[in-house]
């Protein structure tokens, strides 16, 4: 969403208090959660993010060598994906044929993108 400020300037809008909902969460080992993922993963990190460090991305890649990542030089943590140089890699990731994805142990039928199959699988569990 974009907001018009007084004086004619525009900026992206997001809730700066969005993280407050997690204040009372029970601490947990997120690396254990990360290692348990069994689907293709892409991470988009804004270079000026104060929540996700470049070192964390390095550790994520060590634990999951098939990780696809994009660092947006102008972005913070809540990156807007408002430039083709940021959107195109995400689009390529989402439309990549399943047989080209490094994310065992799942085997998908050919022709559908992996994320479409994942959604179909999720619906079948209901």
N, C-alpha and C positions, 0 to 999 in steps of 0.2 A: 504494500500500500504506500502511496506517496501523499505527503502532506504539504499544503501551501502555507508558508510562513508570511508574516507581515513583511512588507518590503519586496514581495515578489519572488522570494527564493523558495526552492522546493527541496525536500529531503525525504528519505525513506522513513517510514514510521514503524516502530515495533514497540512492544511493551518493555520498558527498561526494568520493570520489577518482575519479569517473567520467572526468574530463578527463585523468588521467594517461596514458591510452592514446594520447593525441595528442602527448606530449612529444617524441617522436623523429620526428614527421612532417616531411616536407620542406615548407618554407614555400611557399605558393602564393597567387596572386592570387584571392581569393574573389569579388571584384567581377566578374572575368571569368566565373567560374562562374555568378554571379547573373544576369548579362546573357545567358547562353546558355540559361537556362531557357525552355521553350516550353509551359508548362502553367500553369493557374491557380495562384496562390499566396496563401496567407493566413499572416500571421505573428502569433503571440500573444506579447506581451512583458510580463513582469512589471515593474511600475514600479520595483522595487528591484533589478532585474537588474544585476549588475556585469559581465556579459559582452556584453550587447546594449544599446547606448545608444539613447536617443531620437534622437540625431543620425544613427546608423546607419539607423534606420527612415526618417528623412527622405531620406537618400541612396538607400535602396532604392526609395522611392516616386518619386524623381526619375528613376531608371533604368528603373523599371517603373510607369508611372502607374496601371495597373489593380490595383495591390497592395491587398489587403484586409488591414486590421490591427486588432488589438484590444489595448489596454493594460489589464492587470489591476492595479488600484491596490494590492492587497494582496500581489501575487505577486513572487517572486524569479525567477531564471532557469529553474529547474525547476518551472514552474507546474503545479498539480494539476488545474485545470479542475474544481473541486468546487462550483461555484455556477452556478445557472441563468443568471445574467447573463454568465457566461463561456462556458458550454456552448452556449447558444442561438445566438449568432453563428457559432460553429463549425459547428453543425448546419445553419444556414441556408446557409452557404458550401458545404458538402458536398452539399446537396440542390438547389442552384440549377440551373435548366435550363441546358444548355450554351449555348443561343443568347443567354443573358443574361450570359455570362462574357466578360470582356475579356482574352483570352489567345490572340492569333493565333500561328501560322498554322493551327492545327488546325481541321478542320470535323468535327463529330460528328453522328451521327444523333440525331434528336429522341427524347424520352421517357426516356432513361436519364440519370442524373446524370453529369457529366463525369468524376468519379473512377471510376465503374463502367466507363465506356468506356476510361479510361486503364488500369485493371487488365486489362480484356479485351485491349487492345492489347499490354500487356506479356506476357501469356500467349501471344499469337500469335507472339512473337519467339523462343520456345523451340524 
